[in-house]
Amino acid sequence: MLLKILFLLAGIAGIVLIFFVSWFWRLLLLPMIVIMLWDVGSSLLKKKR
């Protein structure tokens, strides 16, 4: 019984950790992607002009 509860808690903690890590990576990656897109967009606009 106790083992089942421990496994359940470990599973929930694992899922929460995965969600937290994915959000953390998104928060890190979003600015990088925005900066990259901005760089590409500005260079394309300069070429058009």
Beta strands, then each sheet from edge to edge (+ up, - down):
end
